[in-house]
Amino acid sequence: MPYLRRTTLCCAELLQAYKVLYRNLRYGTERLIGLGVRSMQFHINVWKGEDGYLIGKCVELPAAMTQGKTQQEVVENMREAILLVRQDIQAEAREKKAQQLTVEA
């Protein structure tokens, strides 16, 4: 299937992705950019749905899913989906006054 793009991460890459995600969720994108971090990279699995649209799901944030007619549209929509999921996670943590812990696996 030409529309299927799978990304496989080894344990070290996955751990690094979660560390970056944790930093980004903790400090927010704006503060990270101020610290010299330009952007985060997320991996997306993309496949063709039954209705002909492409469906995308973020590997690091499974709650971030989207669709589009082209791969470019899926990527653009995924940027927005990731931002919304991150904002939701941050808001929930503030609301519940969550304690943040770091776990290495």
N, C-alpha and C positions, 0 to 999 in steps of 0.2 A: 504494500500500500504506500503510494508516494506521499500521502498526507500524514502518515503516522511518523512521529518523531519521538523517540524514547531516549531518555537520558539516564544513564546508570551512574550512580555515585558510589565510590568506595567509602569505607567507614571514615577515613581521614577527611575526605571531601565533605561528607555529610556532617561531621562534627564541626568543620570549619564553617559550613553554611549555617548551622544552628548558632554558632558563636556570633557570626555577623548579624544574623537575624535578632538574637538577643540584644546585642549592642544597639541595633537600629530601633528595636521596640523600646528599649530602656531610655535612650537619649533622644530619639526622634531624628528624622532625616536632616532637619535643619541644623541641629547641633553637630551631627556627624560631618556634614559638608563643611562646617566651620572648623572641624578638627582635621580636615584634609582628606576625608573619605569622600570620593566623588559620587558613588552610587553603589547600590547592592545589585548582585546578580541573582536572579531566580531562574529555576529550570521549569520548563513547561512541557507537559505531554500534550500533543495535539493529535486528534483523530477526526475522521469524517463521520458525522452523525447520520442517522437514518434519513433525516430531512434534507440532506445535502450541505448543511452548514458544518463548518469546522468547529470542534469543541476543544477548549483548552482547560487544563487543570494544573495548578501550580504544585510542584513536588514538595516544596518547603512549607507552603501554606495550603493544605488541602481544601480549606474553606473557600479559597479563591478559585472560582471557575467562571468561564465566559464562553462566548461563541462569536463567530463572525463568518463572513462569506469568503474572506481571504486570510492567509496567514498573517499578513500585516495588520489586518483589522483585529485578529485575535490577540496579537501582541499589544496593540494600542488599548484594547479593552481590558487586557490582563493588567496593564499598568494601573488602571483605575480600580480594578477589583482588588489588587494587592494593597493599594493605598486605603481603600475602604475597610478591608479586613484588619489591617494594622491599626487604623483609627478605632475600630470596634474593640480590638484587644486592649488598647491603651485605655479607652473609656471604661471598659469593664474592670480593669485593674484598679483604676482610680476610684470607681464607685464602690468596689469591695475592699478598698484599702489593702490590696494584696501585697504580700511580702514577696520580693523577688529573690530567688535562689539560683545559683549556678550549679549545674550538674555536668560532670564529664563522664562520658560513656565510651 
